[in-house]
Structure formats: structure tokens, C-alpha cells
Amino acid sequence: MTTMLIGFVALATALACLAFAVREKRLISRLQRYGVHGRGRVIGAVVDDSSQHPVIAFTDNAGHHIEFTPQVAGIDLWLTVGQEVLIAYLDGQPQAARVFTTRYRVLPIVLSGIASLIFLVAGIAVIMA
């Protein structure tokens, strides 16, 4: 009974990872089509125990100074202070801006898709065993 529960938890995790990947892909598509694109500058970093999130500043179309921290951090996504980066946000939502480099657009989708497959296979293997 415990192994079945572990299998179903793995399947639920696979579905959650897949849902995240689909949601992220839809958001990126909306940003590509309808987003306001611009440039921001890395002005600092917030360092947690295991990750570092850059703080990026830009001026929106209304002239407001906006600072944000990308939600995604990890290997190969480091940005250095002073670096200029592409950003995008939906019109009227500059506080929800995203770094719009290829790595920041593609890596979260690919990694969550891979994680989804791994959990799916693990869940099926545990249930079938």
C-alpha cells in the first residue's frame, strides 16, 4: 500500500511539473506576441542559502522606475552586476517583468518537462512493481 502511495505521489508531481511547463510556455508565447520589450540593468543580487537572484532595474513606458527579481535562478543563469539584459512584461504589468534572454525563456520549460518525465516514469515503475 505504501509503494502505491509513493507511485501516486510521483505521478502527481509529474503532473505538477508538466502544468508548470505548459503555463510557462503559454506565458512566454504571450510575452513574445503582446509583451512590452525593453532593456534592464542588473543593479545587485539577493543571495539565499542555495541560490542567487539578480535585482534588475528598468524604466517602464510610463516613466516609472521598476526593480524586480527574476523567479528563476540556477546553474548557467547568473547575471553580473552592471550587465544589461532584455526584459519583457505584459502591458500594464511592469512589476511582473521577466528576463527575456533565451536561457531564461527556455531552461525552465525544458527542465520542468524533463522532471515531469522522470517523475512519470518513476511513478509508473513503482505502481507496476
Helices and strands as residue ranges (DSSP letters): H 2-34, E 36-47, E 52-59, E 65-68, E 84-89, G 94-96, E 98-99, H 102-128
